[in-house]
Amino acid sequence: MGQRKGRPRTGIKPNTSIRVDLDILHQARIAAVTQKKTLGRWLEEAIMEKIEREQGRKEG
């Protein structure tokens, strides 16, 4: 294998900025707190659920 290029791994996941409607963000924040999760974790789970749901539609 060749040498790695770029920045070394730090173990820290990268942050990503997205634009989202503030009302929807507020609802997501409330849902996350209610489930005792971070907003990021809640969003990750919501995204994965949507991906799985849409893949199920394509297969079915």
N, C-alpha and C positions, 0 to 999 in steps of 0.2 A: 504494500500500500504506500501511496505517496504521503508526503507530510501534510498535516492539516493546515489549512489556511484560515485566516480570520481570527476572531477573538477566541480565547480559551473558554471552555465551559466553566461556569461558576456554580451550577446547581440551582440557579435562580431562573425561573421561567420568565420569558420576555413579557413586557406589558404591551397592550395594544389599545389604541384609541379608536373609538367608534362614535358615530353620531347617532343619537337616539332621542325620540320624543321624550321630553321631561316627565310627562304624565305616565308614560309606560315605564320609564326608569323608576319612578316613585313606586308604582305598583309592584315592580320586581323587587325593589328594596324591601318593601313591606313583607312580601312573600318570603324572601330570604330570611329576614329577622324572625318571622313567625316559625320557620322551620329550623331556626338556630344554625343557619349557614351563612357563609360570607356571600356577598353579592356575586363575586366572581365564580364561586363554586355553584351557586344556584343557576347562573347563566350557562355555565358549562353543561350542567345536567339538562337544562331546557334545550340547548342546542343539540345535544346527543339524542334526546327524545324525539326531536323533530326529524333529525336525519334518519333514525331508525323507522319512524312512522312513514316517511316518504319512501324509503327503500322497500318497506313492506307493501306499499301500494304498487310499486313497479313490479314486484315479484308476484303479487296476487292477482 
